[in-house]
């Protein structure tokens, strides 16, 4: 069993409210091999929502209009880890570049489309707890 980003599984949970499923992930969920999660919504954020990015220092997550959503991202990351542990997941397939799910590279907090090295809040917590992460666009 693995954890997957719910947006990749076809759930309407992206910040912009769009549905952009990945056929392989959808099939994996339908076959019962994956648990879809959206850390952002599990942290209490709505869909759609104002775009957010991690600040350059990685300490906060802020929205494009200046709001601080760090606590919601942290809650969602903790709930994602809880789900992974509950189902015995040792691997996750997450959405690339997301401020919650991105791993290796995320947007830099300037809302300019510039990438920087770093991990999203949930991806960081999962990897810190021994769960490997693979990315999908």
N, CA, C and O atoms as a GROMACS GRO file, in nm:
protein
  548
    1UNK      N    1   0.085  -0.118   0.000
    1UNK     CA    2   0.000   0.000   0.000
    1UNK      C    3   0.090   0.125   0.000
    1UNK      O    4   0.190   0.130   0.071
    2UNK      N    5   0.052   0.222  -0.080
    2UNK     CA    6   0.127   0.347  -0.084
    2UNK      C    7   0.032   0.467  -0.070
    2UNK      O    8  -0.089   0.455  -0.090
    3UNK      N    9   0.089   0.579  -0.035
    3UNK     CA   10   0.016   0.707  -0.030
    3UNK      C   11   0.034   0.775  -0.166
    3UNK      O   12   0.143   0.771  -0.222
    4UNK      N   13  -0.071   0.836  -0.219
    4UNK     CA   14  -0.061   0.915  -0.343
    4UNK      C   15  -0.131   1.049  -0.324
    4UNK      O   16  -0.227   1.060  -0.247
    5UNK      N   17  -0.082   1.149  -0.394
    5UNK     CA   18  -0.150   1.278  -0.393
    5UNK      C   19  -0.288   1.263  -0.455
    5UNK      O   20  -0.301   1.213  -0.567
    6UNK      N   21  -0.390   1.304  -0.384
    6UNK     CA   22  -0.528   1.289  -0.431
    6UNK      C   23  -0.554   1.360  -0.563
    6UNK      O   24  -0.636   1.315  -0.642
    7UNK      N   25  -0.484   1.472  -0.587
    7UNK     CA   26  -0.503   1.542  -0.714
    7UNK      C   27  -0.461   1.455  -0.831
    7UNK      O   28  -0.521   1.461  -0.939
    8UNK      N   29  -0.358   1.372  -0.812
    8UNK     CA   30  -0.314   1.282  -0.918
    8UNK      C   31  -0.414   1.168  -0.940
    8UNK      O   32  -0.420   1.109  -1.048
    9UNK      N   33  -0.492   1.139  -0.837
    9UNK     CA   34  -0.593   1.032  -0.845
    9UNK      C   35  -0.726   1.083  -0.901
    9UNK      O   36  -0.823   1.007  -0.909
   10UNK      N   37  -0.730   1.210  -0.938
   10UNK     CA   38  -0.851   1.264  -1.000
   10UNK      C   39  -0.946   1.333  -0.906
   10UNK      O   40  -1.057   1.368  -0.946
   11UNK      N   41  -0.906   1.355  -0.781
   11UNK     CA   42  -0.991   1.426  -0.686
   11UNK      C   43  -0.980   1.576  -0.709
   11UNK      O   44  -0.873   1.627  -0.743
   12UNK      N   45  -1.090   1.645  -0.692
   12UNK     CA   46  -1.092   1.791  -0.708
   12UNK      C   47  -1.039   1.853  -0.578
   12UNK      O   48  -1.117   1.886  -0.488
   13UNK      N   49  -0.908   1.868  -0.570
   13UNK     CA   50  -0.848   1.923  -0.448
   13UNK      C   51  -0.734   2.019  -0.477
   13UNK      O   52  -0.677   2.075  -0.384
   14UNK      N   53  -0.699   2.038  -0.602
   14UNK     CA   54  -0.592   2.132  -0.637
   14UNK      C   55  -0.630   2.274  -0.595
   14UNK      O   56  -0.748   2.305  -0.580
   15UNK      N   57  -0.531   2.357  -0.576
   15UNK     CA   58  -0.555   2.496  -0.536
   15UNK      C   59  -0.648   2.568  -0.633
   15UNK      O   60  -0.726   2.654  -0.591
   16UNK      N   61  -0.639   2.534  -0.763
   16UNK     CA   62  -0.720   2.602  -0.864
   16UNK      C   63  -0.853   2.532  -0.893
   16UNK      O   64  -0.930   2.577  -0.978
   17UNK      N   65  -0.879   2.422  -0.823
   17UNK     CA   66  -1.004   2.349  -0.841
   17UNK      C   67  -1.009   2.261  -0.964
   17UNK      O   68  -1.111   2.196  -0.989
   18UNK      N   69  -0.902   2.257  -1.042
   18UNK     CA   70  -0.900   2.175  -1.163
   18UNK      C   71  -0.878   2.029  -1.128
   18UNK      O   72  -0.822   1.995  -1.024
   19UNK      N   73  -0.924   1.942  -1.218
   19UNK     CA   74  -0.901   1.799  -1.205
   19UNK      C   75  -0.807   1.758  -1.318
   19UNK      O   76  -0.842   1.768  -1.436
   20UNK      N   77  -0.688   1.712  -1.281
   20UNK     CA   78  -0.588   1.670  -1.379
   20UNK      C   79  -0.534   1.535  -1.336
   20UNK      O   80  -0.423   1.526  -1.281
   21UNK      N   81  -0.612   1.428  -1.360
   21UNK     CA   82  -0.572   1.295  -1.311
   21UNK      C   83  -0.456   1.235  -1.390
   21UNK      O   84  -0.436   1.267  -1.507
   22UNK      N   85  -0.382   1.150  -1.324
   22UNK     CA   86  -0.277   1.070  -1.386
   22UNK      C   87  -0.333   0.929  -1.399
   22UNK      O   88  -0.369   0.867  -1.299
   23UNK      N   89  -0.340   0.877  -1.520
   23UNK     CA   90  -0.405   0.748  -1.546
   23UNK      C   91  -0.346   0.634  -1.462
   23UNK      O   92  -0.420   0.550  -1.412
   24UNK      N   93  -0.215   0.631  -1.446
   24UNK     CA   94  -0.153   0.524  -1.366
   24UNK      C   95  -0.195   0.532  -1.219
   24UNK      O   96  -0.222   0.430  -1.156
   25UNK      N   97  -0.201   0.654  -1.166
   25UNK     CA   98  -0.238   0.672  -1.025
   25UNK      C   99  -0.386   0.639  -1.006
   25UNK      O  100  -0.423   0.574  -0.908
   26UNK      N  101  -0.470   0.683  -1.098
   26UNK     CA  102  -0.613   0.651  -1.090
   26UNK      C  103  -0.632   0.500  -1.087
   26UNK      O  104  -0.709   0.448  -1.005
   27UNK      N  105  -0.563   0.429  -1.176
   27UNK     CA  106  -0.574   0.283  -1.181
   27UNK      C  107  -0.526   0.218  -1.052
   27UNK      O  108  -0.586   0.124  -1.002
   28UNK      N  109  -0.417   0.269  -0.997
   28UNK     CA  110  -0.362   0.215  -0.873
   28UNK      C  111  -0.462   0.230  -0.757
   28UNK      O  112  -0.478   0.139  -0.676
   29UNK      N  113  -0.527   0.346  -0.751
   29UNK     CA  114  -0.628   0.368  -0.646
   29UNK      C  115  -0.748   0.277  -0.668
   29UNK      O  116  -0.797   0.216  -0.573
   30UNK      N  117  -0.795   0.266  -0.792
   30UNK     CA  118  -0.909   0.180  -0.822
   30UNK      C  119  -0.882   0.034  -0.788
   30UNK      O  120  -0.973  -0.039  -0.747
   31UNK      N  121  -0.757  -0.009  -0.804
   31UNK     CA  122  -0.719  -0.146  -0.773
   31UNK      C  123  -0.698  -0.169  -0.623
   31UNK      O  124  -0.675  -0.282  -0.580
   32UNK      N  125  -0.706  -0.062  -0.545
   32UNK     CA  126  -0.689  -0.075  -0.400
   32UNK      C  127  -0.545  -0.076  -0.355
   32UNK      O  128  -0.516  -0.116  -0.242
   33UNK      N  129  -0.452  -0.033  -0.441
   33UNK     CA  130  -0.310  -0.035  -0.406
   33UNK      C  131  -0.257   0.096  -0.352
   33UNK      O  132  -0.139   0.107  -0.319
   34UNK      N  133  -0.344   0.198  -0.343
   34UNK     CA  134  -0.297   0.328  -0.299
   34UNK      C  135  -0.405   0.401  -0.221
   34UNK      O  136  -0.525   0.384  -0.245
   35UNK      N  137  -0.361   0.483  -0.128
   35UNK     CA  138  -0.448   0.567  -0.046
   35UNK      C  139  -0.431   0.712  -0.092
   35UNK      O  140  -0.322   0.768  -0.076
   36UNK      N  141  -0.535   0.775  -0.149
   36UNK     CA  142  -0.521   0.914  -0.191
   36UNK      C  143  -0.535   1.010  -0.072
   36UNK      O  144  -0.624   0.995   0.011
   37UNK      N  145  -0.444   1.107  -0.067
   37UNK     CA  146  -0.448   1.209   0.038
   37UNK      C  147  -0.422   1.346  -0.023
   37UNK      O  148  -0.348   1.358  -0.121
   38UNK      N  149  -0.481   1.447   0.034
   38UNK     CA  150  -0.449   1.585   0.000
   38UNK      C  151  -0.411   1.655   0.130
   38UNK      O  152  -0.499   1.695   0.207
   39UNK      N  153  -0.281   1.670   0.157
   39UNK     CA  154  -0.240   1.732   0.282
   39UNK      C  155  -0.301   1.872   0.303
   39UNK      O  156  -0.332   1.909   0.416
   40UNK      N  157  -0.316   1.946   0.196
   40UNK     CA  158  -0.368   2.082   0.210
   40UNK      C  159  -0.513   2.081   0.258
   40UNK      O  160  -0.550   2.155   0.349
   41UNK      N  161  -0.595   1.998   0.198
   41UNK     CA  162  -0.735   1.990   0.241
   41UNK      C  163  -0.746   1.920   0.376
   41UNK      O  164  -0.832   1.955   0.457
   42UNK      N  165  -0.659   1.822   0.402
   42UNK     CA  166  -0.661   1.754   0.532
   42UNK      C  167  -0.618   1.850   0.643
   42UNK      O  168  -0.648   1.827   0.760
   43UNK      N  169  -0.550   1.958   0.606
   43UNK     CA  170  -0.512   2.061   0.702
   43UNK      C  171  -0.618   2.166   0.721
   43UNK      O  172  -0.603   2.257   0.803
   44UNK      N  173  -0.728   2.154   0.644
   44UNK     CA  174  -0.840   2.246   0.661
   44UNK      C  175  -0.856   2.352   0.555
   44UNK      O  176  -0.940   2.440   0.569
   45UNK      N  177  -0.777   2.347   0.449
   45UNK     CA  178  -0.789   2.448   0.344
   45UNK      C  179  -0.898   2.409   0.244
   45UNK      O  180  -0.922   2.291   0.222
   46UNK      N  181  -0.964   2.510   0.184
   46UNK     CA  182  -1.072   2.483   0.089
   46UNK      C  183  -1.019   2.455  -0.052
   46UNK      O  184  -0.899   2.465  -0.078
   47UNK      N  185  -1.109   2.420  -0.139
   47UNK     CA  186  -1.079   2.404  -0.281
   47UNK      C  187  -1.191   2.473  -0.359
   47UNK      O  188  -1.308   2.440  -0.340
   48UNK      N  189  -1.158   2.568  -0.443
   48UNK     CA  190  -1.025   2.621  -0.470
   48UNK      C  191  -0.977   2.710  -0.355
   48UNK      O  192  -1.053   2.745  -0.264
   49UNK      N  193  -0.848   2.746  -0.362
   49UNK     CA  194  -0.787   2.832  -0.261
   49UNK      C  195  -0.680   2.919  -0.327
   49UNK      O  196  -0.636   2.892  -0.439
   50UNK      N  197  -0.641   3.022  -0.258
   50UNK     CA  198  -0.537   3.112  -0.308
   50UNK      C  199  -0.406   3.031  -0.317
   50UNK      O  200  -0.373   2.958  -0.224
   51UNK      N  201  -0.331   3.044  -0.428
   51UNK     CA  202  -0.204   2.972  -0.439
   51UNK      C  203  -0.111   3.005  -0.322
   51UNK      O  204  -0.112   3.117  -0.270
   52UNK      N  205  -0.032   2.906  -0.282
   52UNK     CA  206   0.061   2.924  -0.172
   52UNK      C  207   0.197   2.867  -0.210
   52UNK      O  208   0.207   2.777  -0.293
   53UNK      N  209   0.301   2.920  -0.147
   53UNK     CA  210   0.437   2.870  -0.166
   53UNK      C  211   0.511   2.878  -0.033
   53UNK      O  212   0.478   2.960   0.053
   54UNK      N  213   0.611   2.792  -0.017
   54UNK     CA  214   0.697   2.799   0.102
   54UNK      C  215   0.790   2.918   0.087
   54UNK      O  216   0.839   2.946  -0.023
   55UNK      N  217   0.814   2.988   0.195
   55UNK     CA  218   0.908   3.100   0.192
   55UNK      C  219   1.048   3.048   0.165
   55UNK      O  220   1.076   2.930   0.184
   56UNK      N  221   1.136   3.138   0.122
   56UNK     CA  222   1.272   3.100   0.086
   56UNK      C  223   1.346   3.030   0.201
   56UNK      O  224   1.429   2.943   0.176
   57UNK      N  225   1.316   3.068   0.325
   57UNK     CA  226   1.382   3.004   0.440
   57UNK      C  227   1.315   2.873   0.479
   57UNK      O  228   1.365   2.802   0.566
   58UNK      N  229   1.201   2.841   0.416
   58UNK     CA  230   1.132   2.716   0.442
   58UNK      C  231   1.053   2.710   0.571
   58UNK      O  232   0.998   2.606   0.605
   59UNK      N  233   1.047   2.820   0.643
   59UNK     CA  234   0.980   2.820   0.774
   59UNK      C  235   0.830   2.841   0.767
   59UNK      O  236   0.756   2.796   0.855
   60UNK      N  237   0.783   2.909   0.662
   60UNK     CA  238   0.641   2.941   0.653
   60UNK      C  239   0.588   2.906   0.515
   60UNK      O  240   0.664   2.890   0.419
   61UNK      N  241   0.456   2.896   0.508
   61UNK     CA  242   0.388   2.882   0.379
   61UNK      C  243   0.293   3.001   0.372
   61UNK      O  244   0.210   3.021   0.460
   62UNK      N  245   0.306   3.079   0.265
   62UNK     CA  246   0.226   3.200   0.251
   62UNK      C  247   0.148   3.196   0.120
   62UNK      O  248   0.191   3.136   0.022
   63UNK      N  249   0.033   3.262   0.122
   63UNK     CA  250  -0.050   3.269   0.001
   63UNK      C  251  -0.007   3.388  -0.083
   63UNK      O  252   0.061   3.479  -0.035
   64UNK      N  253  -0.046   3.386  -0.207
   64UNK     CA  254  -0.011   3.493  -0.301
   64UNK      C  255  -0.061   3.629  -0.253
   64UNK      O  256  -0.001   3.732  -0.284
   65UNK      N  257  -0.171   3.628  -0.176
   65UNK     CA  258  -0.224   3.755  -0.125
   65UNK      C  259  -0.171   3.789   0.016
   65UNK      O  260  -0.223   3.880   0.081
   66UNK      N  261  -0.068   3.718   0.062
   66UNK     CA  262  -0.001   3.752   0.187
   66UNK      C  263  -0.046   3.678   0.311
   66UNK      O  264   0.007   3.702   0.419
   67UNK      N  265  -0.143   3.587   0.299
   67UNK     CA  266  -0.188   3.512   0.416
   67UNK      C  267  -0.087   3.406   0.458
   67UNK      O  268  -0.012   3.353   0.375
   68UNK      N  269  -0.085   3.376   0.586
   68UNK     CA  270   0.005   3.272   0.639
   68UNK      C  271  -0.078   3.145   0.663
   68UNK      O  272  -0.168   3.145   0.747
   69UNK      N  273  -0.047   3.038   0.589
   69UNK     CA  274  -0.120   2.912   0.600
   69UNK      C  275  -0.030   2.800   0.654
   69UNK      O  276  -0.057   2.682   0.634
   70UNK      N  277   0.077   2.839   0.719
   70UNK     CA  278   0.174   2.742   0.771
   70UNK      C  279   0.109   2.638   0.861
   70UNK      O  280   0.135   2.519   0.846
   71UNK      N  281   0.024   2.681   0.953
   71UNK     CA  282  -0.038   2.588   1.047
   71UNK      C  283  -0.124   2.484   0.974
   71UNK      O  284  -0.121   2.366   1.010
   72UNK      N  285  -0.198   2.524   0.873
   72UNK     CA  286  -0.281   2.430   0.796
   72UNK      C  287  -0.192   2.330   0.722
   72UNK      O  288  -0.225   2.211   0.717
   73UNK      N  289  -0.083   2.375   0.666
   73UNK     CA  290   0.008   2.285   0.596
   73UNK      C  291   0.072   2.186   0.693
   73UNK      O  292   0.089   2.068   0.660
   74UNK      N  293   0.106   2.233   0.812
   74UNK     CA  294   0.166   2.143   0.911
   74UNK      C  295   0.064   2.039   0.959
   74UNK      O  296   0.097   1.921   0.971
   75UNK      N  297  -0.059   2.083   0.985
   75UNK     CA  298  -0.165   1.989   1.025
   75UNK      C  299  -0.187   1.884   0.918
   75UNK      O  300  -0.199   1.765   0.948
   76UNK      N  301  -0.193   1.926   0.794
   76UNK     CA  302  -0.213   1.834   0.683
   76UNK      C  303  -0.098   1.736   0.667
   76UNK      O  304  -0.120   1.619   0.637
   77UNK      N  305   0.024   1.783   0.687
   77UNK     CA  306   0.141   1.695   0.680
   77UNK      C  307   0.135   1.590   0.790
   77UNK      O  308   0.163   1.472   0.766
   78UNK      N  309   0.100   1.632   0.910
   78UNK     CA  310   0.090   1.539   1.022
   78UNK      C  311  -0.020   1.435   0.999
   78UNK      O  312  -0.003   1.318   1.033
   79UNK      N  313  -0.131   1.478   0.942
   79UNK     CA  314  -0.239   1.384   0.913
   79UNK      C  315  -0.199   1.287   0.802
   79UNK      O  316  -0.236   1.170   0.805
   80UNK      N  317  -0.124   1.336   0.704
   80UNK     CA  318  -0.075   1.249   0.597
   80UNK      C  319   0.018   1.142   0.653
   80UNK      O  320   0.010   1.025   0.616
   81UNK      N  321   0.108   1.182   0.743
   81UNK     CA  322   0.197   1.086   0.808
   81UNK      C  323   0.116   0.986   0.889
   81UNK      O  324   0.146   0.866   0.889
   82UNK      N  325   0.014   1.033   0.959
   82UNK     CA  326  -0.070   0.943   1.038
   82UNK      C  327  -0.137   0.839   0.947
   82UNK      O  328  -0.142   0.721   0.981
   83UNK      N  329  -0.187   0.883   0.833
   83UNK     CA  330  -0.250   0.791   0.737
   83UNK      C  331  -0.148   0.689   0.686
   83UNK      O  332  -0.178   0.570   0.678
   84UNK      N  333  -0.030   0.735   0.653
   84UNK     CA  334   0.074   0.645   0.604
   84UNK      C  335   0.106   0.538   0.707
   84UNK      O  336   0.119   0.420   0.674
   85UNK      N  337   0.118   0.578   0.831
   85UNK     CA  338   0.146   0.483   0.938
   85UNK      C  339   0.029   0.388   0.961
   85UNK      O  340   0.049   0.268   0.980
   86UNK      N  341  -0.092   0.441   0.958
   86UNK     CA  342  -0.211   0.360   0.980
   86UNK      C  343  -0.221   0.246   0.878
   86UNK      O  344  -0.259   0.135   0.913
   87UNK      N  345  -0.185   0.276   0.753
   87UNK     CA  346  -0.195   0.176   0.647
   87UNK      C  347  -0.062   0.106   0.618
   87UNK      O  348  -0.054   0.026   0.524
   88UNK      N  349   0.039   0.133   0.696
   88UNK     CA  350   0.168   0.066   0.678
   88UNK      C  351   0.239   0.104   0.550
   88UNK      O  352   0.312   0.022   0.494
   89UNK      N  353   0.218   0.225   0.504
   89UNK     CA  354   0.280   0.270   0.379
   89UNK      C  355   0.427   0.304   0.401
   89UNK      O  356   0.463   0.371   0.499
   90UNK      N  357   0.510   0.258   0.310
   90UNK     CA  358   0.653   0.290   0.315
   90UNK      C  359   0.695   0.376   0.197
   90UNK      O  360   0.812   0.414   0.186
   91UNK      N  361   0.600   0.406   0.109
   91UNK     CA  362   0.630   0.484  -0.011
   91UNK      C  363   0.513   0.577  -0.043
   91UNK      O  364   0.398   0.547  -0.012
   92UNK      N  365   0.545   0.689  -0.107
   92UNK     CA  366   0.444   0.785  -0.150
   92UNK      C  367   0.477   0.833  -0.291
   92UNK      O  368   0.593   0.850  -0.326
   93UNK      N  369   0.373   0.854  -0.371
   93UNK     CA  370   0.387   0.918  -0.501
   93UNK      C  371   0.312   1.050  -0.491
   93UNK      O  372   0.190   1.053  -0.475
   94UNK      N  373   0.387   1.160  -0.500
   94UNK     CA  374   0.331   1.291  -0.472
   94UNK      C  375   0.346   1.386  -0.590
   94UNK      O  376   0.425   1.362  -0.681
   95UNK      N  377   0.269   1.494  -0.586
   95UNK     CA  378   0.266   1.595  -0.693
   95UNK      C  379   0.392   1.681  -0.687
   95UNK      O  380   0.422   1.741  -0.584
   96UNK      N  381   0.463   1.685  -0.796
   96UNK     CA  382   0.586   1.763  -0.805
   96UNK      C  383   0.561   1.913  -0.782
   96UNK      O  384   0.457   1.967  -0.820
   97UNK      N  385   0.658   1.977  -0.719
   97UNK     CA  386   0.667   2.123  -0.699
   97UNK      C  387   0.565   2.182  -0.602
   97UNK      O  388   0.569   2.302  -0.576
   98UNK      N  389   0.475   2.103  -0.550
   98UNK     CA  390   0.372   2.150  -0.457
   98UNK      C  391   0.435   2.196  -0.325
   98UNK      O  392   0.534   2.138  -0.280
   99UNK      N  393   0.378   2.300  -0.262
   99UNK     CA  394   0.430   2.343  -0.132
   99UNK      C  395   0.404   2.241  -0.020
   99UNK      O  396   0.462   2.252   0.088
  100UNK      N  397   0.319   2.143  -0.046
  100UNK     CA  398   0.300   2.037   0.052
  100UNK      C  399   0.364   1.907   0.003
  100UNK      O  400   0.427   1.837   0.082
  101UNK      N  401   0.350   1.874  -0.123
  101UNK     CA  402   0.392   1.743  -0.174
  101UNK      C  403   0.522   1.743  -0.252
  101UNK      O  404   0.580   1.636  -0.273
  102UNK      N  405   0.570   1.857  -0.295
  102UNK     CA  406   0.692   1.862  -0.376
  102UNK      C  407   0.811   1.805  -0.300
  102UNK      O  408   0.820   1.817  -0.178
  103UNK      N  409   0.903   1.745  -0.374
  103UNK     CA  410   1.021   1.686  -0.312
  103UNK      C  411   1.141   1.710  -0.403
  103UNK      O  412   1.139   1.673  -0.521
  104UNK      N  413   1.244   1.772  -0.350
  104UNK     CA  414   1.363   1.802  -0.428
  104UNK      C  415   1.361   1.943  -0.483
  104UNK      O  416   1.460   2.015  -0.472
  105UNK      N  417   1.249   1.983  -0.543
  105UNK     CA  418   1.233   2.119  -0.594
  105UNK      C  419   1.092   2.166  -0.568
  105UNK      O  420   0.995   2.094  -0.590
  106UNK      N  421   1.082   2.289  -0.522
  106UNK     CA  422   0.952   2.355  -0.499
  106UNK      C  423   0.965   2.499  -0.545
  106UNK      O  424   1.075   2.548  -0.570
  107UNK      N  425   0.852   2.567  -0.558
  107UNK     CA  426   0.855   2.708  -0.594
  107UNK      C  427   0.917   2.788  -0.480
  107UNK      O  428   0.905   2.752  -0.364
  108UNK      N  429   0.984   2.898  -0.516
  108UNK     CA  430   1.071   2.969  -0.422
  108UNK      C  431   1.004   3.069  -0.328
  108UNK      O  432   1.072   3.134  -0.249
  109UNK      N  433   0.873   3.083  -0.335
  109UNK     CA  434   0.804   3.175  -0.246
  109UNK      C  435   0.783   3.314  -0.303
  109UNK      O  436   0.724   3.400  -0.237
  110UNK      N  437   0.830   3.338  -0.425
  110UNK     CA  438   0.816   3.470  -0.487
  110UNK      C  439   0.696   3.476  -0.581
  110UNK      O  440   0.663   3.583  -0.631
  111UNK      N  441   0.632   3.363  -0.606
  111UNK     CA  442   0.518   3.352  -0.699
  111UNK      C  443   0.555   3.397  -0.840
  111UNK      O  444   0.472   3.448  -0.915
  112UNK      N  445   0.683   3.376  -0.874
  112UNK     CA  446   0.733   3.411  -1.007
  112UNK      C  447   0.751   3.289  -1.096
  112UNK      O  448   0.792   3.303  -1.212
  113UNK      N  449   0.722   3.169  -1.044
  113UNK     CA  450   0.743   3.046  -1.119
  113UNK      C  451   0.884   2.992  -1.107
  113UNK      O  452   0.919   2.894  -1.171
  114UNK      N  453   0.965   3.057  -1.024
  114UNK     CA  454   1.104   3.015  -1.004
  114UNK      C  455   1.111   2.898  -0.905
  114UNK      O  456   1.048   2.901  -0.799
  115UNK      N  457   1.188   2.796  -0.942
  115UNK     CA  458   1.205   2.680  -0.855
  115UNK      C  459   1.332   2.694  -0.772
  115UNK      O  460   1.427   2.761  -0.812
  116UNK      N  461   1.330   2.630  -0.655
  116UNK     CA  462   1.449   2.622  -0.570
  116UNK      C  463   1.456   2.481  -0.513
  116UNK      O  464   1.357   2.408  -0.514
  117UNK      N  465   1.572   2.444  -0.464
  117UNK     CA  466   1.585   2.315  -0.397
  117UNK      C  467   1.507   2.320  -0.268
  117UNK      O  468   1.508   2.420  -0.196
  118UNK      N  469   1.438   2.211  -0.238
  118UNK     CA  470   1.362   2.203  -0.114
  118UNK      C  471   1.248   2.104  -0.126
  118UNK      O  472   1.222   2.049  -0.232
  119UNK      N  473   1.181   2.083  -0.014
  119UNK     CA  474   1.069   1.990  -0.008
  119UNK      C  475   0.944   2.060   0.043
  119UNK      O  476   0.953   2.157   0.120
  120UNK      N  477   0.829   2.012   0.000
  120UNK     CA  478   0.704   2.059   0.055
  120UNK      C  479   0.690   2.010   0.199
  120UNK      O  480   0.764   1.921   0.242
  121UNK      N  481   0.597   2.066   0.271
  121UNK     CA  482   0.581   2.036   0.414
  121UNK      C  483   0.552   1.888   0.437
  121UNK      O  484   0.616   1.825   0.522
  122UNK      N  485   0.456   1.831   0.365
  122UNK     CA  486   0.421   1.690   0.383
  122UNK      C  487   0.532   1.598   0.335
  122UNK      O  488   0.566   1.500   0.402
  123UNK      N  489   0.591   1.629   0.220
  123UNK     CA  490   0.699   1.545   0.167
  123UNK      C  491   0.816   1.543   0.265
  123UNK      O  492   0.877   1.438   0.286
  124UNK      N  493   0.848   1.657   0.324
  124UNK     CA  494   0.958   1.663   0.421
  124UNK      C  495   0.928   1.576   0.542
  124UNK      O  496   1.014   1.500   0.588
  125UNK      N  497   0.806   1.586   0.594
  125UNK     CA  498   0.770   1.507   0.712
  125UNK      C  499   0.772   1.357   0.682
  125UNK      O  500   0.817   1.277   0.763
  126UNK      N  501   0.722   1.320   0.565
  126UNK     CA  502   0.723   1.178   0.528
  126UNK      C  503   0.866   1.126   0.518
  126UNK      O  504   0.898   1.020   0.574
  127UNK      N  505   0.952   1.198   0.448
  127UNK     CA  506   1.090   1.150   0.431
  127UNK      C  507   1.164   1.148   0.564
  127UNK      O  508   1.244   1.058   0.588
  128UNK      N  509   1.140   1.246   0.649
  128UNK     CA  510   1.202   1.247   0.783
  128UNK      C  511   1.162   1.125   0.866
  128UNK      O  512   1.231   1.087   0.960
  129UNK      N  513   1.049   1.066   0.830
  129UNK     CA  514   0.998   0.950   0.903
  129UNK      C  515   1.015   0.820   0.825
  129UNK      O  516   0.944   0.722   0.851
  130UNK      N  517   1.107   0.819   0.729
  130UNK     CA  518   1.143   0.696   0.662
  130UNK      C  519   1.055   0.652   0.547
  130UNK      O  520   1.067   0.539   0.500
  131UNK      N  521   0.967   0.738   0.501
  131UNK     CA  522   0.880   0.704   0.388
  131UNK      C  523   0.939   0.765   0.263
  131UNK      O  524   0.957   0.887   0.255
  132UNK      N  525   0.970   0.682   0.164
  132UNK     CA  526   1.031   0.731   0.041
  132UNK      C  527   0.926   0.800  -0.045
  132UNK      O  528   0.808   0.766  -0.041
  133UNK      N  529   0.972   0.898  -0.122
  133UNK     CA  530   0.880   0.979  -0.204
  133UNK      C  531   0.928   0.976  -0.349
  133UNK      O  532   1.045   0.998  -0.378
  134UNK      N  533   0.834   0.950  -0.440
  134UNK     CA  534   0.854   0.961  -0.584
  134UNK      C  535   0.760   1.071  -0.631
  134UNK      O  536   0.651   1.088  -0.577
  135UNK      N  537   0.802   1.145  -0.731
  135UNK     CA  538   0.721   1.256  -0.781
  135UNK      C  539   0.657   1.226  -0.916
  135UNK      O  540   0.709   1.149  -0.996
  136UNK      N  541   0.542   1.292  -0.937
  136UNK     CA  542   0.472   1.289  -1.065
  136UNK      C  543   0.431   1.431  -1.097
  136UNK      O  544   0.396   1.509  -1.008
  137UNK      N  545   0.436   1.465  -1.225
  137UNK     CA  546   0.388   1.598  -1.267
  137UNK      C  547   0.239   1.597  -1.285
  137UNK      O  548   0.180   1.700  -1.321
   0.00000   0.00000   0.00000
